[in-house]
Amino acid sequence: MDARTYIERHRGEFVAALKDWLSIPSVSADPLRAGDVRRSAEWLVAHLTEAGFPTAEVWETAGAPAVFAEWPAEDPAAPSVLVYGHHDVQPADLADGWHTDPFVPVEQGDRLVGRGASDDKGQVLFHALGLRALLAASGAAAPPVTVKLLVEGEEESGSPHFPDLLRRNRDRLACDAVVVSDTTMWAADTPSMCVGMRGMTDCQVDVYGPATDLHSGSFGGAVPNPARGLADLLSGLHGADGRVAVPGFYDGVAEVTPQEREMIARLPFDEAAWLRTAGSTAASGEAGYSTLERVWVRPTAEINGMWSGHTGAGSKTIVPRSAHAKVSFRLVPGQDPLHVQERFRAYVADRLPAGLRVEVEFAGPGVRACASDISSIVGGPPSAADPGGPFGGGAAVRAARAAMQRAFGTEVLFTREGGSGPEADLADILAAPLVFLAVGLNDDRIHAPNEKVEIPLLLKGAESAAHLWTELAAHAAGARS
Ligand SMILES: [Zn+2]
């Protein structure tokens, strides 16, 4: 029996299991749901054990538990691959606008509606089905590469304990590639693979002037005004061409190659519909780049909020004593968040007039961007972060793309995502190349009311996963010979 037939025959069982899992409200952000997050981890361990994983266990963290599972390859010299996903979900409440109880999953035709259906339980679960299908099709007792699964329980809460979990278990997690199944495809009829995610760093800027608010008749025009100082600082963040004008901001930025730009341009992007979703009447940004390029492959500076002086009813003619803003930067591969922080501080210090004092407080070290090495497909320099190994040099992406193309029967294009989770930590701490294999859709309403998943796409995900292990083994063998 081939993998596709096996998967189709087990559709009912798969959907029933997923519904069972989705009915556990594993909301990591809600302390009252801690027991449910644990129950969700235990459910997954039982499911993976039943699927045949020789190892499946709950891993404790200082927060919510994760799940680890491993199915060793028959050949002890075969490479290892780690699948990453998460079993916690975003909060959901009927009152938010759900048409049905978010934790009573319902099938509506080919759709399954429920919190976590797409993000991320459905996409974790298809891996177990895919591996079963591969073994049924090949008749082997074990996969051709060692398959490990790490499914965390705090992704929707910012993965606060995830880097520590990775470091503590580095030996057992050791792998030659990381497969992330927590992203989306372009559209049901346009299968695609995410190949990069932007990083981020954010801060608050506080500008202080006079010791108290001053009468603008007595002092206005004769002492520096913090609100004006802040406005000048913020207005200078961008040049007329939309580029970020902070000196050194673009240091290290990996430029996107003409081939990747061409692949992005081939995606059927409806800018008018995108603007309607945004509720905006115009697109704007860095000159020389398309809208998709602006949100995927270019770094940005964004003013997230600002406040100062009198904002209540009526007027109050003052020189305010202080002014404040929240500023964030989206970063692309090659940019170091700490360098960006240092460059922004220098920009602020240079720009502020005498008589004003400024404090810039960053929320933390920031998150680096991450990317798959696609240089062997779209040209450009190989990934600077490529750790080599059997899937270095872009072999992981070529294998995963081949697996998806077999399942979908059509060319798989590349996309990126504008934001990210803990993927950069996975790649850095485990020193393995990243590849994204996922079948969620942008209209799955993840994090929103009425989240759903397309069941036929989850089955395609399972089929892609079934092919993935053989493709990876084949690509690794190619690399060794
Ligand atoms: Zn997710």
Residues whose N, C-alpha, C, O or C-beta is under 5 A from the ligand:
A	BS01	ZN	D119 D120 D182
